[in-house]
Structure formats: structure tokens, C-alpha cells
């Protein structure tokens, strides 16, 4: 079955939110100090803005949405550092029933190509240290750890 990667329509809002909730609940379980269980992870207004800005694509098989990725481009122009036009991945989600079938990799390939077409210098994302399956996918795709963030509750 062929996977189609495309820009969603506003009618896809509920399904994308269902998928977003799957991943959000993982984060709630990992970091209860930060995340709250909510019914709507992405607001309809934010979803419409992402569609308009072309900062979201969905993965579909036989007209069923099975994943999505959100991203944006940020220019980093600091006089003490090299110029960067960074494609930042904000969220990536694959339906729990479709995981392990290469859908996440296809979404990453799509945004990598988008980044090349828009003269980006690099792709950046963050991942929860407990999300071992995502870390494995990112490393297999070619991502390297470039910094480590520390956090401490007080």
C-alpha cells in the first residue's frame, strides 16, 4: 500500500488531534511535572495557521490519516556564529497501530526534501530521553546528538 504525504485539509482536524493525543499522553506519562492530559492538543486556530503556512503534512494510506509532522523554518543570524536556516521539527506522530512500518521515516524524508528546496542548512528536533523508539529512528535517519539539556525540579 502506498503512503501519500500531503498538506491536510481543515476537515482532517479531528483525526490529527486524535493522533496528537496519542503522543501527548506518552509525554504526560513521562513528564507529569510538565504535561497535562487534555482533550485537544492542537487548537483549530493553530491547525488552520499551520495549513496556511505549509508547516504540517500528513501521511495517508487508503485515505486514512496515519501520521503527521509539524515544522517551521527559523533563520539564525548571530554575528558570532555561522548563519543557519534551520528547519525545526516541532512534532511527529505515527498512529500506534501503524508504527514500525517506516511512516515516520517517510515523513522525515519529506521534510528533509522540503528543507533542501528551501535552502535550509540543517534540521533540528528535540526528543524526550524516554522515547527510545523515536531516538532509534532519528539516529538511523542520520541525526546526531548536538547538545544535552538538563532539567531539575525545585
C-alpha positions as CSV (number, residue, x, y, z in Angstrom):
1,X,0.0,0.0,0.0
2,X,1.3,3.4,-1.0
3,X,1.7,6.2,1.6
4,X,0.7,9.6,0.4
5,X,2.3,12.6,2.1
6,X,0.3,15.8,1.7
7,X,-1.0,19.0,3.3
8,X,-4.0,18.3,5.4
9,X,-7.4,20.0,4.9
10,X,-9.4,21.6,7.8
11,X,-11.7,18.5,7.7
12,X,-8.7,16.5,8.9
13,X,-8.6,18.4,12.2
14,X,-10.2,15.8,14.4
15,X,-8.1,12.9,13.2
16,X,-4.9,14.8,13.5
17,X,-5.9,15.7,17.1
18,X,-6.6,12.1,17.8
19,X,-3.1,11.2,16.7
20,X,-1.6,14.2,18.6
21,X,-3.3,13.0,21.8
22,X,-1.6,9.5,21.4
23,X,1.8,11.1,21.5
24,X,0.8,13.7,24.1
25,X,-0.3,11.1,26.5
26,X,3.2,9.5,26.3
27,X,4.6,12.8,27.3
28,X,2.1,13.1,30.1
29,X,3.3,9.7,31.4
30,X,7.0,10.7,31.1
31,X,6.8,14.2,32.4
32,X,3.8,14.7,34.7
33,X,5.6,17.8,36.0
34,X,5.1,19.5,32.6
35,X,2.3,17.9,30.7
36,X,-1.4,17.8,31.4
37,X,-4.0,15.4,29.9
38,X,-6.1,17.5,27.5
39,X,-8.9,16.7,25.0
40,X,-7.5,18.9,22.3
41,X,-3.7,19.1,21.8
42,X,-3.8,21.3,18.7
43,X,-6.3,24.2,18.6
44,X,-8.4,24.5,15.5
45,X,-6.9,28.0,15.0
46,X,-3.4,26.7,15.3
47,X,-4.2,23.9,12.9
48,X,-5.5,26.4,10.3
49,X,-2.4,28.5,10.7
50,X,-0.1,25.5,10.1
51,X,-2.0,24.6,7.0
52,X,-1.9,28.2,5.7
53,X,1.9,28.4,6.4
54,X,2.5,24.9,5.0
55,X,4.0,23.8,8.3
56,X,2.2,20.5,8.6
57,X,1.9,17.4,6.4
58,X,0.0,14.2,6.9
59,X,0.7,10.6,5.9
60,X,-2.2,8.7,4.5
61,X,-2.8,5.1,3.4
62,X,-6.0,4.4,1.5
63,X,-7.4,7.8,2.6
64,X,-6.8,7.0,6.3
65,X,-4.5,9.5,8.1
66,X,-1.9,7.5,10.0
67,X,0.7,10.2,10.8
68,X,1.7,13.8,10.7
69,X,4.7,16.1,11.1
70,X,4.8,19.8,12.0
71,X,7.8,22.0,11.4
72,X,8.9,25.6,10.6
73,X,11.9,27.4,9.4
74,X,14.0,29.7,11.6
75,X,16.9,31.8,10.4
76,X,19.7,32.1,12.9
77,X,21.9,35.1,12.2
78,X,24.2,35.7,15.1
79,X,27.4,37.7,14.4
80,X,29.5,35.3,16.5
81,X,28.1,32.1,14.8
82,X,27.7,30.8,11.3
83,X,24.5,31.7,9.6
84,X,21.9,28.9,9.7
85,X,18.5,28.5,8.2
86,X,17.2,25.7,10.4
87,X,14.2,23.5,9.7
88,X,12.8,22.8,13.1
89,X,10.6,19.8,13.6
90,X,8.0,20.6,16.3
91,X,6.1,17.3,16.4
92,X,6.0,14.0,14.6
93,X,3.4,11.4,15.2
94,X,2.5,8.0,13.7
95,X,-0.7,6.2,14.8
96,X,0.2,3.5,17.3
97,X,-1.4,0.9,15.0
98,X,1.0,1.9,12.1
99,X,4.3,2.2,14.0
100,X,7.3,0.3,12.9
101,X,6.3,0.4,9.2
102,X,8.5,3.3,8.0
103,X,5.9,6.0,8.2
104,X,7.9,8.2,10.5
105,X,10.9,7.8,8.2
106,X,8.8,8.8,5.2
107,X,7.6,12.0,7.0
108,X,11.3,12.8,7.9
109,X,12.3,12.3,4.3
110,X,9.6,14.6,3.1
111,X,10.6,17.5,5.4
112,X,14.3,16.9,4.7
113,X,13.5,17.4,1.0
114,X,11.4,20.5,1.8
115,X,14.4,21.8,3.8
116,X,16.7,21.3,0.8
117,X,14.2,23.0,-1.5
118,X,14.1,26.0,0.9
119,X,17.9,26.2,1.3
120,X,17.9,25.1,4.9
121,X,21.3,24.3,6.4
122,X,20.1,21.8,9.0
123,X,17.2,20.1,10.7
124,X,16.7,20.4,14.4
125,X,14.4,18.5,16.8
126,X,14.2,17.6,20.4
127,X,13.1,14.3,21.9
128,X,12.2,13.0,25.3
129,X,15.0,10.8,26.6
130,X,12.5,8.1,27.4
131,X,11.2,7.9,23.8
132,X,13.7,5.2,22.9
133,X,11.9,4.1,19.7
134,X,11.9,7.7,18.3
135,X,15.6,8.1,19.2
136,X,16.4,5.0,17.3
137,X,14.5,6.2,14.3
138,X,16.2,9.6,14.4
139,X,19.7,8.1,14.7
140,X,19.0,5.6,11.9
141,X,17.9,8.6,9.8
142,X,21.2,10.3,10.4
143,X,20.5,12.7,13.3
144,X,23.3,13.2,15.8
145,X,23.2,14.5,19.4
146,X,24.5,18.1,19.3
147,X,23.5,19.3,22.8
148,X,22.1,18.0,26.0
149,X,19.5,19.9,28.0
150,X,19.3,19.4,31.8
151,X,16.3,20.0,34.0
152,X,15.7,19.9,37.7
153,X,12.6,20.3,39.7
154,X,12.8,22.7,42.7
